[in-house]
């Protein structure tokens, strides 16, 4: 088992890259172990195939220096925040024992993002209940609850509770996004146009990062919302 410091839970391959890959790269550079669990293969998306998106996910994982990445294989669009899906995600949380979980935006244009946020939040809490019994490969798992669950901001603007400076990792973020070649603008592609394949979409991602960076007096930033108040011991920890 690879114990992770941070586990990113994403409804679709490329959610993590678009929403928080700068934060991932920044923490990998500091020596933290970070992994991504994609809930679905994104098979209902307009462009690409599950096989292509798995290959793209692997490429993005290499770019970001992830310690682990796997796909739950839940049904795109149709997965639910119910006991069956919660139990499967609890197994993953107990497997990696993360201190921090980064999850989808609490509400967004795509309904899977809000569902993914709710599923991740509930599974993180339930994973700490010892009377919920799970096992993997015949081995009983220990209860584990992450210390913090934070939600990255995606398409819809949500006022962040805190912003991470990703200025030094912007190029890594862009490279990880562009690993998903099937999804974004390509003038030679013969696939149907989609919401994120327009030539305006990636400039929007940069504009959002610049806006958030400006809020903390840096070039680029990624915003997050919290489920409970963040406490500090030292006021000088705040920027």
Secondary structure, 3 states (H helix, E strand, C coil): CCCCCEEEEECCCCHHHHHHHHHHHHHHHCCCCEEEEEEECCCCCCCCCHHHHHHHHHHHHHHHCCCEEEEEEECCCCCCCCHHHHHHHHHHHHHHCCCEEEECCCCCCCHHHHHHHHHHHHHHHHCCCCCCCCEECCEECCCCCCCEEEEECCCCCCCCCEEEECHHHHHHHHHHHHCCCCCCCCCCCCCCCCCCCCCCHHHHHHHHHHHHHHHCCCCCEEEEEECCCCCCCCHHHCC
